[in-house]
Amino acid sequence: MRRTATTARANATLQRSHGRCRTVRARERKEEGSGSRTEEVETAPVAIYDHPLAYDVAFSYRDVQQEVDFLESVMDEHAKPSSCTTVIEIGCGPARHCLELARRGKYCIGIDNNPKMVEYSEKKARVEGLERMKLVQADMRDFDLEIQADLVCCLLGTLSHLHTEEDLMRTFQACAQHNRPGGLLVLEISHPAELFDGSLMDPQGDAWEAEEDGTRVVVEWGREGDFFCPITQIVERTVGLTVLDNRGSLKYSLEQVVPQKMFTLAEIKGFAQLAGYNFVSSYGEMDASLEMSPEAEGACRLVVILKKK
């Protein structure tokens, strides 16, 4: 399946501060294309994750093949032994990384707490005939699979849905229970600079578009005025998805305020150590050539590599 999405990182840079009007412009295109004026469709608060197709297309810009190459490379470099045959992804959502890992012959278990996401991902695996992939509906804080994996991962900032230290500790303990000694836990979270550069105290929001298989999604990621609490490190982020068909006509709009907790590298290291992990390395992207450092150019994420003791 060939991707037709624009590169979100470039779009987010170009469209910074314009996230709020992006959805409205999408609706205006519908009116212009139809030759008639229609009233703007109301955007009602909904659970974004209850609409897996829209969510999947919104993040389809990710280069999953390259990111799975990265996961395999860190296993080769840091895991002892380096063999990787079994993978668990917690908070897998549309399970793109699990799907790619299963295509490469790994036995993959994707865990998500949303039954609609699980059903959506199961269907994708069935269509491809991926018998070495399993989807499980479970909470990442207390899942129990009775299996130990070579690699456990939590990607796309999913860890930000853990809002308390207790939730974070329970999740690390659950991961450690399912990680073999010498195996790896890979976490991808927001870059910690967002906590310290002032942007969360004066949010502007980003926006991008992505398109796949005739569905186009306009994404609003954050909005001017979104509240951030420096005590809890939680941002109340407004997320909007406007879904268009291949003619640019509006199908539906979704909007939700999603609380997300921001973590520092020191916090991740501390809780991981208590759960039975050693810190190995960190990167500024899912890219082995971009190790995290204060001088690292192009670093926009924090990817943490932890090894089970």
GIPE-V744061 format. One record per helix or strand. SS is the DSSP state (hx for helix, st for strand). FROM is the first residue (numbers start at 0). TO is the last residue. If there is no record, write none. Layout:
<<SS | FROM | TO> <SS | FROM | TO>>
This chain:
<<hx | 7 | 13> <hx | 18 | 33> <st | 44 | 44> <hx | 47 | 49> <hx | 51 | 57> <hx | 63 | 77> <st | 85 | 89> <hx | 95 | 102> <st | 106 | 111> <hx | 114 | 127> <st | 132 | 136> <st | 148 | 153> <hx | 157 | 160> <hx | 164 | 176> <st | 178 | 189> <hx | 192 | 195> <st | 205 | 211> <st | 214 | 220> <st | 227 | 228> <st | 233 | 243> <st | 249 | 260> <hx | 264 | 274> <st | 276 | 282> <st | 290 | 290> <st | 300 | 307>>
